[in-house]
Amino acid sequence: MPVSTKELKINQEFKNLIPPLTKEEYKGLEKSLLEEGCRDALVTWNGTIVDGHNRYELCQKHGIDFDVIEKEFENEEEAKVWIIDNQNARRNLTDGWKFELKQTRKKILSEKGKENQGIRTDLLSKTDKKLNINKVRNHNTQKEIAKELGWSTGKVAQADVVWKKGPEEIKEKVKAGDMSINEAYRKVRIMNKKEKNIEDEQKSVQSNKPEIYEESYKRFLKRFEEKNVDLIITDPPFMTDVDNIYNFVNQWLPKALKKLKDSGKAYIFTGAYPEELHAYLGVLLNQKRFVISNVLVWTYKNLIGTQTKKSYRTNWQAIFYLYGKSADDLHTNSMLEKFAVKEINAPDGRQGNRYFKWQKPNELAAQLIKHSTKESQLVIDPFAGSGTFLIEAAKLGRVAKGSEINKEVIDIAVQRGCEKCF
């Protein structure tokens, strides 16, 4: 017999076990109900819907009568398992929903199994016998789940990582069919690597936090007396990011060099653009305090870049190395480390160690800082970016200070372990 829609109740936990219809599916159901009425009865347990939530909503909206079939369950757990099995049998579910429902079912039965651990099977309730509680622990391996879902064990393992360690946003995309389990797994794995890398960096500088100031290089450099700094190591904006590279270099570089001690050193990273190199050489070769004996080359092969036709792909950057006439020798006896060409892969998002597009490799930063400074000496970076040079200097026991004007990039540096100063 048709019943009043007001008589039914909705349990949100039950409803959440039912994959939502797509817009097209919902419109199709609405059209069918309007044309043919509600042909399939809603299923309830103690007046609570366990199947038919969408039909119930639309019947309420349009005043359509419906029939109800009342099921008997001993408790909510049995009702939930029935809902899950019913969805698996009736719906063309996405892989995300298949796995989530399988995991939910597993959790329900596992918890029930713990409650009944040690109880004789002849004393179990009718529900527990029906759910096969005592066999749960033996039938929820990845191999068994893979067999039930028709997947490989590798796919089940990937899904397990996504559901245990991935954010809700990624899981929702997999459930909606917008992202494959494999793609989600790769993203979660990278996110976990990134979180681990950041956690390690934070710990490494906990007792000697590098300082980063939210200010321009001009204001930052005024914090230091002339001939007070042991090392400048910095990666200023490329010529593609400033209006005029010649004006920019002439404005910042002489100011910075004045802060270096006569025994000081500097590593200045630049792009490989001929015009940019020319701008820096014009300033560096016209000053007399520091020796420009090398232009180091940092090269990498793990970033492809854009396709070229007439030009070669640029997979290197210049590092102008200069030192005062009373500077120490390089602090290394390694012949390999003394090569002017440094072949070290760039930070790579696929490895979870890239936080900013212009970020330099930690290994390269550490090597250069070790070569040119001692513990407790002052290292500065007026274009600190995400803080790589500052963090590596602090790890090595140096006093590290830098500045950056981009607030979002400063937040990355702080997350990695820098202390924001004003």
N, C-alpha and C positions, 0 to 999 in steps of 0.2 A: 504493500500500500504506500502511496506517496505520503511523505511526512514534511513537516515544517522545517525549513532550513535553520530556524532558531534553536532547534533542539540539539544540534550537534556542537561538539567542542573541538578545539584545536590544541594539540600538544606541540609546542614549537620544536621539541627534540625529535618528535616523529616527522614533522614537516621537513626538518633540515636533512633528513635521510633520503629525501626524494629530490632527484635532480630537477632543476627548474626547466620548464619548457622554453624553447626559443620563441622569439616574437612571432615567427611564422607558424610554429606549432600551436601557440596560444590562440592566434587568430583563426586557425583552422578548426580548433576545438570549439571556439565560440560560434563559428558559422554552423558547425554540425549540430550543436545544441539548439540553436535558434531554428534550424530547419527541421530537425528530427526529434528534438527533445532529448532528455537524458536517458539513453537506452541502457547504459551499464549502471548497475547499482553501486552506490558508495559503500565502502566497507568500514565498519566501526568496531570499537571495543569499549564497552561501558559508555557508549555515547560519544566516544572520541574517534575522530577520523584516523584510519590507518591507511586508507587508499581512496583517492578521489579529491584531494585538496583543490585542484584547479577546477574540476567540475563543480565542486561545492561553491567556490568563489563566483563562478560565472552564473550558476543557477540562482544564487542570491541576487546578483546584479540584475538579472532579467526576469526574476520571478518564475523560474522554471521548476516544476515539481520533479522529485527524484525518489528512487527507492533506496532502501538501506538493507545491507546484510550485516548482521551482528556476529562477530567472531568471538571465540572464547580463548583467552590467554590467561595464564596464571599470574603473570607479572609483566612489567614494562619490558624487561629484557627479552622475553619470548615474543612480545609484540614487535620489538625493534628488529629482531632476527627475521621475523616473517616479512616485515616491510622491505628489508634488504633483499631477501630471496625473491620477493615478488617483483622488485624493480629489475633485478638481474634477469629474470625470466621474461619480462614484458617489454623492456625498453632497449633501444639501440644506444647504449651508453658510451660516452667517451672513455678513453683509457684512464683518465684522471678520476672519473666517477667510479669506474670499475674497481680501481685500486683502493680508493677511499672507503667505499662500501665494504670491500673485503677486509680492510684493516679494522673498520668499526666492528664488523661481525666478529673478527678475531679477538678484539679487545673485550667485547661483551662476554664471549664464551670463556676467555682466559680468566677474567675476573670471577665468573661463576665457578670455574674449575677450582680456583684457589679457595673459594668458600667451602666447596665440597671435598677438598683434599682429605683423604683418610677415611671418608665415609663409605660404608659398604654400599655396593651398587643396588642391592635389594631394598635399601632404605632411602634411595634417591626419590625425589618427587617425579611425577609423570612428566613434567616439563623438562627436568634435567635429563631424564632418560631420552626424551625426544630430541634434545639438543646434543646428545652424545658428549656430555661434558667431560667425562674421564678420558676421552681420546683427543681432547683439544691440543694438549701439549705435543702430541705425536703427529699432528696433522697440520701444523702451521709453519713448517720450514719453507724456505724460499722455493725449494723444488716442488713442494706440494702446491703452494700458491701459484707457481708458474704453470703447473699442470691444470689447475682449476681455471685459470684465466686464458690458457692457451698461449702463454708468453714464454720467452727464454728466461732462464734464471738470472741472466745478466740484466735484463730489462726490469725484473722484479727488484733486483739489488739497487738499480738506479732509482727506481720509484721510492724505495725504502729510504734512501738518502734524502731525496727531495721532500718527502713527507716528515722526516725527522728533523732536518736541518734547514729546510728552505722557508722563506717568508711566505705569508699567506697570499701575497700578490702573485707569486709564481704558481703556487698550487691552484689558485683560482683560474689562472690562464690555462693550465693543463686540464682542469675539469671542464672548462668551456670549450676545449678543443682548439684553442688558439696557440698552443705550444706543445710540442711533443715531449714525452718523458725524457728522451735523450737530450734534447736542447735544454730542458729544465735542469737536468742533472749537471750538464756542463756549466750552466750559470751558477748553480748552487755551489759546485766545487770551487769555482773561481772566487765566489763571495767568501767561502770559508777560508780559502787560502789568504785572501786579502785581510780578513779579520785577524787571522793568526799572525800575519806579517806585521800588522799594525800593533797588535798586542805585544809582540816581541820588541818592536821599536820603542814602545812606551816604557817597557821594563828596562831597556838598555840605557835610557837616559833619566831614569827616575831620580837618581842621586845627583845629577848634573844637568839640569834642564836647560836647553838652549833657549834664548830669548828672541822673539820676533815682534817687531813693532809695526803697527798699522800706520805707515807714513811714507812719504816720498823719500827717495834716496838723498835728496838735498837736505831735508830735515834730519834724516838719520845720520848722515856723515858729520853734521855739526855736533853730534854727541861726543866726538872723539877729538882729542888734541892732535896737532900735527906730529908726525913721526912717533905714533903711539901704538900702531897696529902691526902685528907680526905677519898676518896673512890675509889677503883678499882673495877669495875664491867665489866667483859669481857667474851667472848666466843671464846677462842683460837682454832686453827685448831685441829680436832680430830686426833687420831693416824693413821687413814686411809689416812690422807692428809700430813703427814710428813714422812721423811725417817726413823727416829728413835725417838720414843716418849720419851725415857729416856734422850737422848741428848737434845732434844727440850725443855723439861720441865726444865732441869738443866740450860739451857742457858737463858731462858726468865724470869722464875718466881723469882729467887733471885734478879735479876736486878729490877723487878717491886716492890717487897716488900720493897726494900730500899727507895723507894719514898714515902711510906706511913708514916704518922705521928704516934707517939706512941698511939694516940687516934683513929687512922684510922681503917677502916674495908675493907674487900674485899669479893666479890662473884666471884668465878671462875667456870664457866660452863665447864663440860667435858662430853665426851661420857660415856656410861655404860660398855665399854669394860674393863674386869678385868685388863689387862695389863696397860691400860691407867690410871685406878684408882690407881694401884700400883705405877706407875711412879710419880703421884702427891703426894700421901701419903709419898713416900720416901723423897721428898723435904720438904713438910710441917711439917712432924713430926720431922725432923732434925733441924729445926730452933726454936729459943727460944723467939722471940719478940712477936709473935702473938699466940693467943689461938685458937685451932681448936676444938671447942666444938660440932659442928654439921656437918654432911654431909647432906645437904638438897636434896630432890628429887623433880624434876619437872616431872610430869606425864601427859599424854594426851591420849585421846581415839579417836580422830577424824582423825588420819592418820593411814591407814591400814598397809603400808609397804609391804615388800615381804613375800611370803608364806614360812613357815618353816616346817621341818619334825621332826628332833631330838631336835632342840632348840626351846625355847619359843620366841615369838615376843618381841622385845625390844621397850617398849613405855614409856621410862623414860630416864632422863639424871641426872647426879649428879651435885650438886652445892656445892663446898667447901666454907664454910662460916668461916671467921676468923676475929678476932678483936684484937686490941691492949689492953694492960692491963689497960690503962686509958680511954678506950672507953666508950661512953655513953651507957645507956640501950637502948634496941630497942624502937623506937618511935611509939609504938602502944600498946593499951590495949585490942585489939581484940584477943580472944583466938583462933579463927579460923585462923587468919593471923599468929599466932605463931606456928601453926603446921609445922613440918619439911617437910611434904609431900605437895607439891603445885600442886593441880590438876586443871590445866588451859589448855584449848584447844590450840593447836599450831596454828599459823597463817595458814589460809586455803585459797587457791586460789579460791575456790568456793564461798567464802565470800568477795573476793576482797580486802583482807587485807594481802596478802602474796606477797612480792616483791623479796624475796631472799630465796634460799632453806634452809639456816641455820638460818633464822630469828627467834628471840624469841618473845613471846607475849608481847605486850605493857603493859598489865595489870600486868604481873609478874614483868617486869622491874620497873614499877612505884611503886609497893608495896615494893620491896627490897630497892629502893633508898630512899623512904620515911622513912623506918624503920631505916636507918643508917646515914642519913645526915640531915642538916638544910639548909635553904636558904642561897645562896651566897657561900656555900662550894664547893670545887673543886672535881669534879668527872672525872675520866679518863677511857678510854677504848683503850688499845693498839692494839686490834683486832676488830675494830669497825664495820666491815661488812657494812650492809645497814643503820646503824645509830640508831637502836632502843633504845639502852641504852642512847645514847647522847641526842636524842630527848626527851625521858621521863625525863631525868635529867633537861634539859632546861625548859621543861614545868613546872617543880616544882621550878624553880627559882635558880637552881644550875648553877655553871660555868662548862660547859661540853666540854671536849676536847678528841679527839681520833685520831687514825691513821689507815690506811688501804692501802694495796699495790695493790689491784685489782681496776683498773681504772673504769671498768664497774660497779662495786659495789659502788664505790664512787659516780658515777653519780646518782645511785638510792638514796643514802643518801642525796645528794644535792637536788634532786627532792623533797624529803620528807621535806626539810627545813634546812639541815645542810649548813654551809658555808665552801667552800673548801679553805684551807689555804696552804701556802708554807713556 
